Structure formats: structure tokens, C-alpha cells
Amino acid sequence: MPPDTAQEAGHAAISDVTGIEESTLLQKVLRSQPFWVTIALLAVSLAIGLYQPSFFTANNLGNITRNFAPFGIMALGMTCVIITGGIDLSVGSIMGFVAIVAGLFLTAEYPWWVAFSMGMLAGLACGAFNGFFVAYIGMSPFVVTLGMMSIARSLAVVTSGNQMLYKFGPDAPIVKAIGQARFPPKVADDFWPDWIPAFSSHFWTMVVMALIVGYVFKYKAWGRHLFAIGGNEQAARLTGVDVKFMKFQVYVFSAFCASVASLLILGYSGSAINALGQTYELRVIAATVIGGANLMGGSGTAYGAIVGAALLEVIRNALLMAGIDSNWQGAFVGMIIILAVFIGLQTSGQNVFAQLKNAILPRRDG
Amino acid sequence: MSLLELTGITKSFGAIHALQGVDLEINPGEAVGLMGDNGAGKSTLVKIIAGNYPQTAGVMKVEGKTVHFTRPVDSRRAGIEVVYQDLALADNLTAAENVFLGREVQKGWGPLRTLDKQEMIDRSADLFEELKSETRPRDLVQKMSGGQRQAVAIARTRLSDPKLVLMDEPTAAISVRQVAEVLNLIKRLKETNHAVLLISHRMPDVFEVCDRITVLRRGTKVADKMTVETSPEEITGLITGAIHAA
């Protein structure tokens, strides 16, 4: 399209001459997908809150934040993987395997920290397996993690003897306390006002991890290199970034996040089932993409991962409260995924509406 | 003592011999033009010197010491900087982030070290000014013109004080004024006793800045002549094979 290129060339020249300054903070915010997802989150919350005042009760907010926290935690790991241009389909299965390993050690009456460590080790081993084959052998992340998704689920079923594990021995109360802890504690006659929800340990774990990941993305060389790999892997390698080791690390980190989420859920429910986390990988990827991570690599934020996970859960909760048949959830969630990425295209500078109009009603030449 | 000395460099990819027994010597303060048709082995030679892959046979010496490069970082540590043909830039990062990619300036101590963004932005701005480029350190590379991208890639080589700068087609896709800037930079590098290996298709550029011209044809060196002793016509003949060797 010659007219377009001429226009672009003219535009570049003008900005060169006038020396337009770098985009301001406000412009950056307005152009970011997480910002618009946050707006959507607030809008949906407000709408459902007006329709069903019980949405804004401390109790419901406590529940919602606990429900999406495991997805938020896993979305943090998934964001790191997706920034490098990869994908991790095995997180749901790793959750199941981790829960069963920890559950088996608890059933055998080991102390809780031994059981949790062994569960964590099992999860990290799965991540290391993924990372090794993706980074050092150079296989496609989709294929390797698809394989691990099958392997970890199968291991969970086999090691559990296809039984639910719930007789957790002497440390059962500690395990439960970890999964069910709340802050503020909300006991009678305390100084916390009633409207503050008692946030779960899941939620606080997610907040702390998100802060750490956000900090690393912004202020550490590790984060910088992650984005460089997603932008141009070859360039990162040529400038001395250890691309293979970095890629290995992100798959281990993704598995770590899945293990943390798994152990929290294990503590909350007080039982371990081998089906834990089934199809969760898709919800985690959905949350990550809604939060603005690009499957082509090179972009994504910690905040986006959390807010994407939150939006999915709020929509689910809103539909339940509105009394809509739960089978409709999939349709809504699917639409949100497509809509969020559509808006993301729009905010990244492409005029999607013009393109859409052109595709549907092409302008006639001559 | 020469800065870089290649003896009998051979590179085979399976049955294909990309380079066969190439000798090359570069001295401090010297600019050498490496010419040849597509497929003559120029890029292969550059990639070996830059540490992208090792040679099949032959010896490479930097300042008289035999070196074995297995990674690009090895070559950089030996004092060799490269401007790649595709510039090797990450589009999703800013100019300053690209300049310092892989050797970020950090502040703080131990595991709490963080990126010193302001320092990197300031130093990139100085480098761009030195290169007389209007590149702004905070701009995304994605939105830059060919010349600005070039400036980012060249600014990278100025971070350290390299002994040898390899430039793979640095003037291929930029404007006339920017070509003059790049050629000026090469002259300044020579004056400060740096060596330059310039790979280019543009005969006038090579004749303007290079002291010596080496011609590769089908993986072998067919000529190595002082610029003053040859002519564009002769070099063209050597590249195409019309003149067998000189």
C-alpha cells in the first residue's frame, strides 16, 4: 500500500523535526490493556453490586478473592512463560500431582513441612523436565508441556491409587490452618471495621508474589532479559543473555507457582484429589491473555495477570448471583477473552475498527 | 603484532564447504573491507570471528594468543564488537534498553541489585549525540526509522572500548546522510587505533574508508590488496570471477 507508507514516512519526519517528547504516563496508562481490564472489572462489579447488594458484602469479597487467588498465582508463572514466547499447558496437572504427593506424605503421618517440601519438589521436578526439553533440547513448548500435562495427571492418579486422600495424620490442623488462615482475623470485638473482608492466605500469598514478580520485571536485569527474549531471541543471545538458562528458569517458576496454588488449595479443602486442577491450565492462560500478555511473546505484566484472573472470577460470580444457568459461563468467559484481546489490539495503536470496517465493507476503488 | 590473525580457517556444514583455508590479518588502526558476492562466505567468516559458531579447522589469534570462541560473549570479552546485519535489536524494548542489553548498569549490592535506569538513559543519550543521531533513549525501537535503529546497534559497540569492530552491511538500509555518519565513525575509530572489519556491497564506501580490501569467492580468499593499489573495476572483476586472482 504505497499511500500508507508515504503517510508513515511523513509522520516520522514530522515527529523528528518537532521532537515530540516521549509518551506521558497518562498516555501509557490509557494504552495499556490491564488498565482497560481494570475498568471492565470495576464496571462488572458495580453492575452486579447494584443488582445484588450482597455482592459487596465482606463475606462475598473474601470468597471471590480466595477463589481467584490460585489462578492469579499461576497466571504470574504463566506470564513469565508467555513473555518468552512459550506456553505451559501442564500447570493444572502439576497441581494434581503436587497435591497427591503432599497428601501421601501427610497420610503417612510425616510432619507438614516434609509433606509440603516433597510436594513442592515433585512440582519443581515437573517444571525442570519441561524447561530442560524446551530450553536445552529446543523442542516446542506446546508439545513438551502437553506431554507433561498427560504425564503428571497420570502420575497423580497412579500414586494416589485413584483414592481421595483426607486422613492427614497429626499435622492435619496445621495444614488446614495454612489453607484457611485469614487476615484480618475478624474475631468478635476486634478493631477491624465490618466492611473489610477477611482476606484469605491464598489472597495474601498472591499479593506478595505479584509484588515480587512486578518488581523483578521492572527493576531487575532478569526481567529485562525475559522481555528481550520475547522480543528477539536471537538478539538476546547475541548480546550475551543466557537464553537457554532463562527459558529453563521460567518453566520451573511456572511449576513453582502451580505447586504453591496446589498446596494452598490442599490446605483449604483438607483433602487431596488427583483431579485437582483439571482444565485449570486453560483458565490460567485465559487470565494471562486477558491481562495483556501477548502469546507471541515480549509483553505482559504481573498486575495484568492478577486483574485478568480477578475479572474471570467476578464474571463467574456475577452470573451465579444473577441466577443464570452456570452452563452459560463458558460462553461469557470466551467472549471476554476475545473482547479483551481485541481491545488490546486497539490500544496498541492499530486501528482495529477501521480494519474491521474495511474487511466487512471494503471501499471500492475508482 | 597483528590484532586479529586467522590462519587456514575452514568451515563445513556437512558436505558444503562455506570457507576453505582463509587467512586474514587485521592490524590496530586499520580498516579492512571484506567483499564478495552472495554466498562467498563473508557472513560465515564474520560469524566465526563473532563467536556464533566455531570453525571446523584453522587457528584464530587475538593479539598473538590463540582463542576459541564458542559463544558471542567470548568474542566480546576478547575485545571484538559486532554490528549485525539485522542489527540484533529487541523491538519491544527502548533504545537505551537495547544499547545496554546483556550488560545492564546496576546499582545496589548482591541479590538486591537493581537496574540503574537513569544512568543507562543518560549514557545512551551521550552515545547518540556522539553519533549525531536524533535517537531518543526512551523511545521503543519498534517505532524507529532505519537510521535510528542503526544508531542503536552502533551505540552498543561504543559501550566498551573494543579492539576490533565488525560491521556487517552497516550502510545497506540507511539514508545518504546517515551513511556519511557511519563512514565518519569508522574513520574516527581508525584514528583512535581501533581496527574495523567492514563487510559491504557498496564499493564507494569501502574505497572511502578501508586501507585494505579482501575479496572472497566461493569460500576462498582470491585477493588481499591495499586500497591504493587497486581499483573498483579490479575488485568487481575479482568478486565476479572475471579476474581469477590477484
HADDOCK unambig.tbl for C-alpha pairs under 7 A between the chains (distance, minus, plus):
assign (segid A and resid 22 and name CA) (segid B and resid 138 and name CA) 6.72 0.50 0.50
assign (segid A and resid 22 and name CA) (segid B and resid 139 and name CA) 6.53 0.50 0.50
assign (segid A and resid 219 and name CA) (segid B and resid 114 and name CA) 5.21 0.50 0.50
assign (segid A and resid 219 and name CA) (segid B and resid 115 and name CA) 5.32 0.50 0.50
assign (segid A and resid 220 and name CA) (segid B and resid 114 and name CA) 5.06 0.50 0.50
assign (segid A and resid 220 and name CA) (segid B and resid 115 and name CA) 5.64 0.50 0.50
assign (segid A and resid 221 and name CA) (segid B and resid 104 and name CA) 6.69 0.50 0.50
assign (segid A and resid 221 and name CA) (segid B and resid 115 and name CA) 6.28 0.50 0.50
assign (segid A and resid 228 and name CA) (segid B and resid 90 and name CA) 5.67 0.50 0.50
assign (segid A and resid 228 and name CA) (segid B and resid 93 and name CA) 7.00 0.50 0.50
assign (segid A and resid 231 and name CA) (segid B and resid 90 and name CA) 4.80 0.50 0.50
assign (segid A and resid 231 and name CA) (segid B and resid 91 and name CA) 5.78 0.50 0.50
assign (segid A and resid 231 and name CA) (segid B and resid 92 and name CA) 5.46 0.50 0.50
assign (segid A and resid 232 and name CA) (segid B and resid 89 and name CA) 6.78 0.50 0.50
assign (segid A and resid 232 and name CA) (segid B and resid 90 and name CA) 4.82 0.50 0.50
assign (segid A and resid 234 and name CA) (segid B and resid 88 and name CA) 6.96 0.50 0.50
assign (segid A and resid 235 and name CA) (segid B and resid 88 and name CA) 4.24 0.50 0.50
assign (segid A and resid 235 and name CA) (segid B and resid 89 and name CA) 5.69 0.50 0.50
assign (segid A and resid 235 and name CA) (segid B and resid 90 and name CA) 6.50 0.50 0.50
assign (segid A and resid 238 and name CA) (segid B and resid 72 and name CA) 5.63 0.50 0.50
assign (segid A and resid 239 and name CA) (segid B and resid 101 and name CA) 6.32 0.50 0.50
assign (segid A and resid 239 and name CA) (segid B and resid 102 and name CA) 5.33 0.50 0.50
assign (segid A and resid 240 and name CA) (segid B and resid 72 and name CA) 6.52 0.50 0.50
assign (segid A and resid 240 and name CA) (segid B and resid 73 and name CA) 5.24 0.50 0.50
assign (segid A and resid 240 and name CA) (segid B and resid 102 and name CA) 5.16 0.50 0.50
assign (segid A and resid 241 and name CA) (segid B and resid 102 and name CA) 5.31 0.50 0.50
assign (segid A and resid 298 and name CA) (segid B and resid 92 and name CA) 6.31 0.50 0.50
